Amino acid sequence: MSLPMLTILITGFNKGIGFEIALHLSKLEHIHLFVSGRNPALVQQSASSLKAEEGCQAIIDNVVLDISDDLSIQAAVREVEAKLGGAALDVLVNNAGILYKNGAIHYKHNRNRRHSRRISALLKRSTES
């Protein structure tokens, strides 16, 4: 009995926790991973490393996504929707953060919360049914 395909988007994928989550999920054959980050070259490099890992069985697609940029979010939503052909995104691992060198922690917290809600538009189709 094969498992149904599970589609997952990971933000902030390039390194650290995001990459490790993707690495573990990539070992499963019923996973379609969308790996994302704001720097296209780093996303491509990290995705290539992930695909080269021993035991990688997942389908892996790169998505350039800067969660602090509305246009980038909209473009990523369109790209993921197109690649899924109308199917729902099942899981969003919102690992990306925004770092400000100046300003209050309160401002950082509110801004991160707002951008997290915006990127959740990718899950809209999976929550409508």
GROMACS elastic network, one bead per residue, 0.5 to 0.9 nm:
[ bonds ]
;  ai    aj funct       b0    kb
    2    30     6  0.80552   500
    3     6     6  0.84889   500
    3    29     6  0.88208   500
    3    30     6  0.61935   500
    4    30     6  0.63757   500
    4    31     6  0.86545   500
    5    29     6  0.83638   500
    5    31     6  0.56651   500
    5    32     6  0.68070   500
    6    30     6  0.61382   500
    6    32     6  0.60540   500
    6    33     6  0.83832   500
    6    89     6  0.79103   500
    6    90     6  0.62162   500
    6    91     6  0.79286   500
    7    30     6  0.86963   500
    7    31     6  0.60346   500
    7    33     6  0.60370   500
    7    34     6  0.76220   500
    7    84     6  0.85729   500
    7    88     6  0.76325   500
    7    89     6  0.52516   500
    7    90     6  0.51689   500
    7    91     6  0.64344   500
    7    92     6  0.88130   500
    8    31     6  0.73684   500
    8    32     6  0.62591   500
    8    33     6  0.50284   500
    8    34     6  0.60229   500
    8    35     6  0.83711   500
    8    89     6  0.63349   500
    8    90     6  0.59195   500
    8    92     6  0.58407   500
    8    93     6  0.73420   500
    9    32     6  0.85736   500
    9    33     6  0.59377   500
    9    35     6  0.59432   500
    9    36     6  0.73926   500
    9    63     6  0.89092   500
    9    80     6  0.88187   500
    9    89     6  0.75735   500
    9    90     6  0.83825   500
    9    91     6  0.63678   500
    9    93     6  0.60792   500
    9    94     6  0.79964   500
    9   122     6  0.86817   500
   10    13     6  0.59150   500
   10    18     6  0.66244   500
   10    19     6  0.86510   500
   10    21     6  0.82378   500
   10    22     6  0.73612   500
   10    33     6  0.75089   500
   10    34     6  0.62714   500
   10    35     6  0.51375   500
   10    36     6  0.60571   500
   10    37     6  0.85775   500
   10    91     6  0.84912   500
   10    92     6  0.61603   500
   10    94     6  0.61017   500
   10    95     6  0.66857   500
   10    96     6  0.83044   500
   11    14     6  0.86121   500
   11    18     6  0.70371   500
   11    34     6  0.85572   500
   11    35     6  0.65319   500
   11    37     6  0.59611   500
   11    38     6  0.89298   500
   11    65     6  0.74685   500
   11    66     6  0.86766   500
   11    67     6  0.82503   500
   11    92     6  0.79312   500
   11    93     6  0.63364   500
   11    94     6  0.51729   500
   11    95     6  0.51905   500
   11    96     6  0.50702   500
   11    97     6  0.87590   500
   12    15     6  0.74497   500
   12    16     6  0.87263   500
   12    17     6  0.85147   500
   12    18     6  0.57495   500
   12    19     6  0.80804   500
   12    35     6  0.80267   500
   12    36     6  0.60781   500
   12    38     6  0.77854   500
   12    65     6  0.85757   500
   12    66     6  0.87783   500
   12    93     6  0.89538   500
   12    94     6  0.74257   500
   12    95     6  0.52484   500
   12    97     6  0.72402   500
   13    16     6  0.76748   500
   13    17     6  0.76457   500
   13    20     6  0.84024   500
   13    21     6  0.83680   500
   13    22     6  0.73882   500
   13    35     6  0.58081   500
   13    36     6  0.55305   500
   13    37     6  0.58710   500
   13    43     6  0.73332   500
   13    46     6  0.79110   500
   13    47     6  0.87296   500
   13    95     6  0.73750   500
   13    96     6  0.75609   500
   14    17     6  0.89694   500
   14    18     6  0.66910   500
   14    19     6  0.57797   500
   14    35     6  0.81892   500
   14    36     6  0.74405   500
   14    37     6  0.63240   500
   14    39     6  0.87436   500
   14    42     6  0.63011   500
   14    43     6  0.57243   500
   14    44     6  0.88372   500
   14    45     6  0.83060   500
   14    46     6  0.56075   500
   14    47     6  0.79718   500
   15    18     6  0.60015   500
   15    20     6  0.75593   500
   15    46     6  0.76012   500
   16    19     6  0.55146   500
   16    20     6  0.62924   500
   16    21     6  0.87420   500
   17    20     6  0.50517   500
   17    21     6  0.60571   500
   17    22     6  0.85561   500
   17    95     6  0.76005   500
   18    21     6  0.52700   500
   18    22     6  0.63100   500
   18    23     6  0.86161   500
   18    35     6  0.86920   500
   18    93     6  0.81813   500
   18    94     6  0.87662   500
   18    95     6  0.60434   500
   18    96     6  0.80106   500
   19    22     6  0.50708   500
   19    23     6  0.60060   500
   19    24     6  0.87303   500
   19    35     6  0.86578   500
   19    46     6  0.77906   500
   19    47     6  0.89361   500
   19    50     6  0.81177   500
   20    24     6  0.62950   500
   20    25     6  0.86040   500
   21    24     6  0.53826   500
   21    25     6  0.62423   500
   21    26     6  0.85413   500
   21    93     6  0.88391   500
   22    25     6  0.50867   500
   22    26     6  0.58483   500
   22    27     6  0.88737   500
   22    33     6  0.74760   500
   22    35     6  0.75756   500
   22    50     6  0.77437   500
   23    26     6  0.52077   500
   23    27     6  0.70206   500
   23    50     6  0.63297   500
   23    51     6  0.89716   500
   23    53     6  0.80055   500
   23    56     6  0.79898   500
   24    27     6  0.57783   500
   24    28     6  0.78906   500
   24    56     6  0.89088   500
   25    28     6  0.57606   500
   25    29     6  0.88393   500
   25    31     6  0.70101   500
   25    33     6  0.79591   500
   25    56     6  0.86531   500
   25    57     6  0.89472   500
   25    58     6  0.74213   500
   26    29     6  0.74574   500
   26    31     6  0.69648   500
   26    32     6  0.83547   500
   26    33     6  0.74699   500
   26    50     6  0.76837   500
   26    51     6  0.80654   500
   26    53     6  0.87929   500
   26    55     6  0.78329   500
   26    56     6  0.51264   500
   26    57     6  0.58137   500
   26    59     6  0.77567   500
   26    60     6  0.79205   500
   27    31     6  0.85058   500
   27    53     6  0.89481   500
   27    54     6  0.84196   500
   27    55     6  0.55047   500
   27    57     6  0.53027   500
   27    58     6  0.64235   500
   28    31     6  0.59073   500
   28    55     6  0.84831   500
   28    56     6  0.73755   500
   28    57     6  0.56801   500
   28    58     6  0.58157   500
   29    32     6  0.83482   500
   29    56     6  0.80354   500
   29    59     6  0.78375   500
   30    57     6  0.80384   500
   30    58     6  0.65772   500
   30    59     6  0.83287   500
   31    57     6  0.79546   500
   31    59     6  0.63889   500
   31    60     6  0.84714   500
   32    58     6  0.56629   500
   32    60     6  0.59732   500
   32    61     6  0.77943   500
   33    58     6  0.67585   500
   33    59     6  0.59860   500
   33    61     6  0.62020   500
   33    62     6  0.84187   500
   34    59     6  0.84320   500
   34    60     6  0.59543   500
   34    62     6  0.57514   500
   34    63     6  0.64343   500
   34    80     6  0.77849   500
   35    43     6  0.73834   500
   35    46     6  0.89885   500
   35    47     6  0.72126   500
   35    60     6  0.71191   500
   35    61     6  0.62376   500
   35    62     6  0.50863   500
   35    63     6  0.59995   500
   35    64     6  0.83757   500
   36    39     6  0.87235   500
   36    40     6  0.86166   500
   36    43     6  0.62541   500
   36    61     6  0.85958   500
   36    62     6  0.58920   500
   36    64     6  0.54196   500
   36    65     6  0.57270   500
   36    66     6  0.84722   500
   36    76     6  0.89657   500
   36    96     6  0.89986   500
   37    40     6  0.71206   500
   37    42     6  0.76469   500
   37    43     6  0.57620   500
   37    62     6  0.85695   500
   37    63     6  0.70753   500
   37    64     6  0.54513   500
   37    65     6  0.51552   500
   37    66     6  0.63522   500
   37    67     6  0.85935   500
   37    96     6  0.77176   500
   38    42     6  0.82975   500
   38    43     6  0.76464   500
   38    63     6  0.86860   500
   38    64     6  0.54670   500
   38    67     6  0.78374   500
   38    72     6  0.85750   500
   39    42     6  0.54216   500
   39    43     6  0.61623   500
   39    44     6  0.86643   500
   39    64     6  0.68028   500
   39    65     6  0.80463   500
   39    66     6  0.81399   500
   40    43     6  0.51325   500
   40    44     6  0.61202   500
   40    45     6  0.85677   500
   40    62     6  0.85904   500
   40    63     6  0.81022   500
   40    64     6  0.57452   500
   40    65     6  0.86418   500
   41    44     6  0.51728   500
   41    45     6  0.60964   500
   41    46     6  0.85709   500
   42    45     6  0.50074   500
   42    46     6  0.59552   500
   42    47     6  0.83068   500
   43    46     6  0.52515   500
   43    47     6  0.59362   500
   43    48     6  0.84795   500
   43    62     6  0.66553   500
   43    63     6  0.77152   500
   43    64     6  0.72288   500
   44    47     6  0.51004   500
   44    48     6  0.60677   500
   44    49     6  0.86135   500
   44    62     6  0.67469   500
   45    48     6  0.51763   500
   45    49     6  0.63158   500
   45    50     6  0.86961   500
   46    49     6  0.50281   500
   46    50     6  0.61525   500
   46    51     6  0.86707   500
   47    51     6  0.61381   500
   47    52     6  0.85715   500
   47    60     6  0.74911   500
   47    61     6  0.79413   500
   47    62     6  0.68744   500
   48    51     6  0.51393   500
   48    52     6  0.62099   500
   48    53     6  0.88254   500
   49    52     6  0.51441   500
   49    53     6  0.64573   500
   50    53     6  0.53358   500
   50    54     6  0.88648   500
   50    56     6  0.74138   500
   50    60     6  0.86237   500
   51    54     6  0.82496   500
   51    55     6  0.89996   500
   51    56     6  0.60440   500
   51    57     6  0.83671   500
   51    58     6  0.84685   500
   51    59     6  0.88744   500
   51    60     6  0.74423   500
   52    55     6  0.86615   500
   52    56     6  0.72152   500
   53    56     6  0.57518   500
   54    57     6  0.89820   500
   56    59     6  0.87300   500
   57    60     6  0.89872   500
   61    83     6  0.87925   500
   63    76     6  0.63714   500
   63    79     6  0.75370   500
   63    80     6  0.77063   500
   64    72     6  0.75241   500
   64    73     6  0.89033   500
   64    75     6  0.85806   500
   64    76     6  0.67063   500
   65    68     6  0.88324   500
   65    69     6  0.82319   500
   65    72     6  0.55542   500
   65    73     6  0.60605   500
   65    75     6  0.80381   500
   65    76     6  0.59744   500
   66    69     6  0.55645   500
   66    70     6  0.81874   500
   66    71     6  0.87890   500
   66    72     6  0.57114   500
   66    73     6  0.66511   500
   66    76     6  0.89280   500
   66    96     6  0.85634   500
   67    70     6  0.72828   500
   67    72     6  0.72088   500
   67    73     6  0.61829   500
   67    96     6  0.73324   500
   67    97     6  0.79220   500
   67    98     6  0.79692   500
   67   112     6  0.87196   500
   67   115     6  0.58878   500
   67   116     6  0.74655   500
   67   118     6  0.80155   500
   67   119     6  0.67635   500
   68    72     6  0.81490   500
   68    73     6  0.81342   500
   68    97     6  0.88526   500
   68    98     6  0.71782   500
   68   111     6  0.83929   500
   68   112     6  0.82332   500
   68   115     6  0.61795   500
   69    72     6  0.52701   500
   69    73     6  0.63305   500
   69    74     6  0.87967   500
   69   115     6  0.85039   500
   70    73     6  0.50538   500
   70    74     6  0.61952   500
   70    75     6  0.86119   500
   70   115     6  0.85691   500
   70   118     6  0.80440   500
   71    74     6  0.50914   500
   71    75     6  0.61221   500
   71    76     6  0.85425   500
   72    75     6  0.51150   500
   72    76     6  0.60976   500
   72    77     6  0.85939   500
   73    76     6  0.50961   500
   73    77     6  0.61503   500
   73    78     6  0.86869   500
   73   118     6  0.76006   500
   73   119     6  0.63533   500
   73   121     6  0.88448   500
   74    77     6  0.51283   500
   74    78     6  0.63089   500
   74    79     6  0.86451   500
   74   119     6  0.86291   500
   74   121     6  0.89047   500
   75    78     6  0.51834   500
   75    79     6  0.61367   500
   75    80     6  0.86715   500
   76    80     6  0.60693   500
   76    81     6  0.84105   500
   76   122     6  0.85139   500
   77    80     6  0.53242   500
   77    81     6  0.60485   500
   77    82     6  0.85226   500
   77   119     6  0.81340   500
   77   121     6  0.73160   500
   77   122     6  0.57107   500
   78    81     6  0.51533   500
   78    82     6  0.60689   500
   78    83     6  0.86407   500
   78   122     6  0.89254   500
   79    82     6  0.51617   500
   79    83     6  0.62287   500
   79    84     6  0.86409   500
   80    83     6  0.51140   500
   80    84     6  0.61159   500
   80    85     6  0.85679   500
   80    89     6  0.82625   500
   80   122     6  0.78487   500
   81    84     6  0.51609   500
   81    85     6  0.61671   500
   81    86     6  0.60725   500
   81    87     6  0.74981   500
   81    88     6  0.79861   500
   81    89     6  0.82284   500
   81   122     6  0.79852   500
   82    85     6  0.51262   500
   82    86     6  0.70036   500
   83    86     6  0.82060   500
   83    87     6  0.88960   500
   84    87     6  0.51875   500
   84    88     6  0.71508   500
   84    89     6  0.77540   500
   85    88     6  0.88038   500
   86   125     6  0.84949   500
   87   125     6  0.78499   500
   87   126     6  0.81794   500
   88   122     6  0.85314   500
   88   123     6  0.72229   500
   88   124     6  0.81298   500
   88   125     6  0.53999   500
   88   127     6  0.85719   500
   89    92     6  0.76573   500
   89   122     6  0.67493   500
   89   123     6  0.57521   500
   89   124     6  0.83317   500
   89   125     6  0.72287   500
   89   126     6  0.60354   500
   90   123     6  0.69948   500
   90   126     6  0.62609   500
   90   127     6  0.89999   500
   91   123     6  0.73648   500
   91   126     6  0.88958   500
   92    95     6  0.89454   500
   92   119     6  0.88188   500
   92   120     6  0.74726   500
   92   122     6  0.78271   500
   92   123     6  0.71293   500
   93    96     6  0.87088   500
   94    97     6  0.83560   500
   94   116     6  0.71255   500
   94   119     6  0.82035   500
   94   120     6  0.86263   500
   96   116     6  0.88115   500
   97   112     6  0.67239   500
   97   116     6  0.89184   500
   98   108     6  0.75669   500
   98   111     6  0.81429   500
   98   112     6  0.64105   500
   99   108     6  0.74834   500
  100   103     6  0.69423   500
  100   104     6  0.89804   500
  100   105     6  0.89912   500
  100   108     6  0.69766   500
  103   106     6  0.83700   500
  103   107     6  0.67503   500
  103   108     6  0.75395   500
  104   107     6  0.52765   500
  104   108     6  0.66164   500
  104   109     6  0.88065   500
  105   109     6  0.61123   500
  105   110     6  0.86401   500
  106   109     6  0.50916   500
  106   110     6  0.62036   500
  106   111     6  0.85381   500
  107   110     6  0.52694   500
  107   111     6  0.60606   500
  107   112     6  0.85297   500
  108   111     6  0.51998   500
  108   112     6  0.60672   500
  108   113     6  0.85520   500
  109   112     6  0.52667   500
  109   113     6  0.61972   500
  109   114     6  0.86768   500
  110   113     6  0.51297   500
  110   114     6  0.61710   500
  110   115     6  0.87278   500
  111   114     6  0.51378   500
  111   115     6  0.62823   500
  111   116     6  0.85869   500
  112   115     6  0.52595   500
  112   116     6  0.60994   500
  112   117     6  0.87389   500
  113   116     6  0.50970   500
  113   117     6  0.63966   500
  113   118     6  0.88241   500
  114   117     6  0.53059   500
  114   118     6  0.64664   500
  114   119     6  0.89916   500
  115   119     6  0.62969   500
  115   120     6  0.86405   500
  116   119     6  0.53885   500
  116   120     6  0.64075   500
  117   120     6  0.51590   500
  117   121     6  0.74424   500
  118   121     6  0.58940   500
  118   122     6  0.86057   500
  119   122     6  0.61816   500
  119   123     6  0.83260   500
  120   123     6  0.54492   500
  120   124     6  0.70562   500
  121   124     6  0.51168   500
  121   125     6  0.83010   500
  122   125     6  0.73580   500
  122   126     6  0.84917   500
  123   126     6  0.54260   500
  123   127     6  0.64550   500
  123   128     6  0.88813   500
  124   127     6  0.53575   500
  124   128     6  0.62574   500
  125   128     6  0.52726   500
  125   129     6  0.73538   500
  126   129     6  0.64981   500
